[in-house]
Amino acid sequence: MSSFAGRQLRVQAMAWAMALAATLALAPHTPVQAQQMRALPDFTDLVDQVGPSVVNIRTVERAAARPGPGGSEEEMLEFFRRFGIPLPNVPRQGPRPQQPEGGGETQPRGVGSGFILTSDGLIMTNHHVVDGAEEVLVTLTDKREFKAKLIGSDKRTDVAVVKIDATGLPAVKLGDVSRLRVGEWVMAIGSPFGLENSVTAGIVSAKQRDTGDYLPFIQTDVAINPGNSGGPLINMRGEVVGINSQIYSRSGGFMGISFAIPIDEATRVSEQLRATGRVSRGKIGVQIEQVTKDVAESIGLGKPQGALVRSVEPGSPAEKAGIEAGDIITRFDGRVIERFGELPRQVGNTKPGTKSAITVFRRGATKELSILIAEIEAEAPVAKAPAKEERPRGSAAGQALGLVVSEVPDAQKKEMRIKGGVKVEAATEGAAQAGLREGDVIVAIANTEITGVKDFEAVIAKVDRSKPVNVLFRRGDWAQYALIRAQR
């Protein structure tokens, strides 16, 4: 090949390469390519914007405010429990001398964080930061310190509002939690271990996380430690979307799992605290638990949803509405109850005195009820189980299920507010494995209500023992389902 021809080929190859490069440069990027080219977030502007609105909160108390010996030691143990930290091996000390009532010196009690809600000094924090404090001291980023007045505090949601005598303060902007997305970058500012104005960042790990508390939480991997409590969780728009409240830890250190109270729920609580100093919530008077997959399939509910009623408080709205232990509440005011933790939140957010519709699933059928919402108050003590009476002669009808039963005495029926049922005199084999024990009262088998021993025998004779048999029983004031597998 001539040198001229070779040069032509090289020029042509270079032209093709330039054309291909131009085409790739103009082609739209895929989402993955765009994500790879996106720079890491810069939080510096957010810190400048929100940092001045975050405050340090210190609390003090009287030495005699907590009666009994070893007050500070007990405080430290409670501090560790609150944050999921394993209890340390604290050497026991001798009793401390009792201080006279109303006397004693003030001493440091705890440290936390908060953020400014309004320019005239309203500050939001956690209930557990200020609970029981003799004094609440707020320090701003410009080092000014104020003694704060407690406006109101709510233990159930762990939200508190305090007020300082100041004006012209930099208030935070509140965000829309519904716009918050899993995987989104968020930032926290607070005072971990008393280190003021510490900034940490991470992403939203999950939303609507049910930890058993009254509210669903925002889960993040933002580093949160003791002292961050009450501080804000901030999105990339500089808006507060939550209050940092709890961590999960097995080692005593941060493990990448933190929880924040959604700001919309906290705002709803704070508005009531600012208006009346307390929070008014609805109640219906039931104790509930989750519906398992096995129970849902066995009783014909289909899928595990709703809230299983374990007990009904005497004289409560639930009892007046006709709700019974063993019912499964599937809807409240037309809204489906997917998880049992949704029910107390929906009822709690309903104004007392409201008449609401409630749907229950009872022994294979759905019932529509109307209920008048009452106002929640201090939790009633759990009633004691009825005292044992002389044991009547038992029936062996249920031996295939591992049950020996007898009639329920009339006095016990009246005390338990039931019409029938049979009393478990002995539980062995399948019944014992399912969790039944002596003294339990069986009120239904295979979705059929039991009125007495004869009824029990008739129902047992008809059930298909090749499949697990669902049994609804009472233990004191509690109702529970069990699945008994017959012995062959």
Helices and strands as residue ranges (DSSP letters): H 3-26, H 31-37, H 44-50, G 51-53, E 54-62, H 71-82, E 106-116, E 122-125, H 127-130, E 135-139, E 145-154, E 159-163, E 173-174, G 177-179, E 185-190, G 192-194, E 198-209, E 217-220, E 232-235, E 239-247, E 258-262, H 263-276, E 282-283, E 286-290, H 293-299, E 307-312, H 317-321, E 328-332, E 335-336, H 342-348, E 355-362, E 365-372, E 374-375, G 399-401, E 403-407, H 410-416, E 422-427, H 429-433, E 441-445, E 448-449, H 453-462, E 469-475, E 478-484
